Amino acid sequence: MDENEAAPTRSSNERHLHCLRDLGRRLDPGSCAGCGAAAVVGVMVTGSAANAPSTTLFREALAALGYVEGRNLRLDFRFADGDAKRFPEMAEAFVQE
């Protein structure tokens, strides 16, 4: 690539998959086998719950990596309803719980 060319941008799905792969490297779905504990993952979404079909894709991608909600994973979604400025407040709520 010529130094004057802009690097290609990733699509939203590619970014999500990259994040899921990173999450998969950090969590071992077999590490809690038999211990009764599930990994808890807090997910902050810019949009609203009504317009969040990506939550299904997120669950499916995690399942493909061996993380099954209700078995070895608990997902806690929080929605900012279009206001990303709420993220610090949402993150604080995750930490407090």
C-alpha positions in Angstrom: 0.0 0.0 0.0 1.3 3.4 -0.9 2.0 5.6 2.1 -0.6 8.2 0.8 -3.3 5.6 0.7 -5.7 5.5 3.6 -5.8 2.2 5.5 -9.1 0.3 4.9 -11.6 0.7 7.7 -13.2 -2.2 9.4 -16.9 -2.8 9.2 -18.9 -2.9 12.4 -19.1 -6.7 12.2 -15.4 -7.1 11.8 -14.8 -5.0 14.9 -17.4 -7.0 16.8 -15.7 -10.3 15.7 -12.3 -8.9 16.7 -13.6 -8.0 20.2 -15.2 -11.5 20.5 -11.9 -13.2 19.6 -10.2 -11.1 22.2 -12.8 -12.0 24.8 -12.4 -15.6 23.9 -8.6 -15.4 24.6 -9.3 -13.8 28.0 -11.9 -16.2 29.2 -11.6 -20.0 29.2 -15.0 -21.6 28.8 -13.7 -24.8 30.4 -12.1 -23.1 33.4 -15.3 -23.2 35.4 -16.4 -26.7 34.4 -17.9 -28.2 37.5 -17.4 -25.1 39.7 -21.0 -23.9 39.2 -19.8 -20.3 38.3 -20.3 -18.6 35.1 -18.3 -15.8 33.6 -20.2 -12.5 33.7 -19.7 -10.1 30.8 -21.1 -6.6 30.9 -22.0 -5.2 27.5 -22.6 -1.5 26.9 -24.6 -0.7 23.7 -24.9 2.8 22.3 -28.4 2.1 20.9 -31.6 1.0 22.5 -32.8 -2.4 23.4 -35.6 -2.1 20.8 -33.1 -1.6 18.0 -30.4 -4.1 19.1 -30.4 -7.1 16.7 -26.7 -7.2 17.3 -27.3 -8.8 20.7 -28.4 -12.0 19.0 -25.3 -12.0 16.8 -23.2 -11.3 19.8 -24.7 -14.3 21.6 -24.3 -16.6 18.6 -20.6 -15.6 18.1 -19.9 -16.3 21.8 -21.6 -19.6 21.5 -19.4 -20.5 18.6 -16.4 -19.8 20.9 -17.9 -22.1 23.5 -19.6 -19.6 25.7 -23.3 -20.4 26.2 -25.5 -18.0 28.2 -27.0 -19.8 31.1 -24.4 -22.5 31.1 -20.9 -20.9 31.5 -21.8 -17.3 30.7 -24.0 -14.5 32.0 -24.5 -11.5 29.8 -25.6 -8.2 31.3 -26.6 -5.7 28.6 -26.9 -2.0 29.3 -28.3 0.3 26.6 -27.4 4.0 26.3 -30.4 4.9 24.1 -28.1 6.8 21.7 -26.3 8.7 24.4 -22.7 7.4 24.6 -22.0 10.1 27.3 -23.9 7.6 29.6 -21.1 5.0 29.3 -19.1 6.2 32.4 -22.3 6.0 34.5 -23.1 2.6 33.0 -19.6 1.3 33.7 -19.8 2.5 37.2 -23.0 0.6 37.7 -21.3 -2.6 36.5 -18.5 -2.2 39.0 -20.9 -1.5 41.9 -23.0 -4.6 41.2 
